[in-house]
Amino acid sequence: MARSVRTAFPLRPARWTPVGMDPQMGRIFEEAGTVDFVSAPDVLALSGFIPPQIERLRTSVSDNSSWYDPAVSLAVAAVAHPGLGVIHGGINAIRNGPAELFRAGLTLASLTQGRAQVWVSVGELYNVKPFGYQRSQGLARLEDHFRLYQLLWERDTPFDFEGNVWKFEGAYLGAERSHRPEFWAMGGGPRLTEIAAKYADGWVTCLPMAEPNPDAYAKRVLAVKEAVERAGRDPEAFGFAIIPNCLIHEDPDVIRATLQNPMIRLLAGLWGRTPQGRWFEEGIEPPFPDGWEYSIKWDARTMTDEQFSTAMAGISDEVVAGSFLTGSPEEVTARIHAFVDAGATLVQPVDMVGLGDRTYGDPFESDSIRWRMDIYRALKQGSWSPVAP
């Protein structure tokens, strides 16, 4: 492989799990040496995301609205497992102030000797509106965040700032600086990547949601690098992270059954392509109207049975099949590897097999962990070399 790639394993800071991470899992990651980071998303609750019609199918006694503070969870994991870096995010720029989030990043960077990233997104309606925040301010707030991160790092005296939303007067977080955290922009839209190119340390996006194939992703990477250079910055120092949404299993029958899972089909409809009109490029009818964007439109809290049935009926088998990287661990590795060759420098695969048993998924089942460890190893080595269970 022409370039090295870093890897991240997504944790789920739900309150039915230990704060931080399972100690045995942490030891496996540290001993393997192929997991560079663990990450934790900023989720207050999923009640606005998962429709009640699917929630009723849940077989677990644990609920989907019980989540820890991700920064605290990552701090606990960092102390217990010093061989791992941490990624705080995705975390949205609407519910979190730039100074507070910058301080959290400084704390995590100090705990990890500088191996800390903060992935900042615009935010999704379900994760902001129920708690009194306006999703419409997302991009304006995001730009302020990234402009302020640099100022908060550079300034050693109080300073003023007037942005799109935020106004600072005599702001100052002190002169102590041990390690600088990295702040990456997370999302797929053109305005977000423009902000990322000007101010961020990297760009994070989900696949195949934002770009359906390696060729399309390579063109996007090139465009972002050119924008970084136009901003007077070094494009080779800029990072490109991907979050491949995967269905990984050695048994094709399990994959076929999973593709019929209601939660998987819903995720395909919501996440398959952004914007929805991208499906037309592949000769596929979008499940929602062109211009409809789940992050600003989807609110499942008051969805009726009729509305749910209508939404699900519009999600075709073609949409579902095209919304995930599916197959055996070796097959999924080959597909991810192609995106690394296209420019990705950090990879965080998410395995969604098992969603039917726990609604939002159980990516910590032993086979799933082992297969993803094999994927990490293969990406690092540039060839497939699974370890026997």
ABEGO torsion letter per residue (X at the ends): XABBBBBBBBBBBBAABBBEBBAAAAAAAAAAGABABBBBBBBABAAAABBAAAAAABABABBAABBBBAAAAAAAAAAABAABBBBBOBBBAAABBAAAAAAAAAAAAAAAGGBBBBBBBAEBAAAAAAAGBBAAAAAAAAAAAAAAAAAAAABABBBBBBBAABBBBGBBAEABBABBBBBBBBEABAAAAAAAAAABABBBBBOAAABABAAAAAAAAAAAAAAAAAAGBBAAABBBBBBBBBBBBABAAAAAAAAABAAAAAAAAAAABOBAAAAAAAGBBBABBBGBBAAAABBAAABBAAAAAAAAAABBAAAAAAABBBEBAAAAAAAAAAAAAAGBABBBBBBABGAAAAGAEBAABAAAAAAAAAAAAAAAAGBBBBBBX
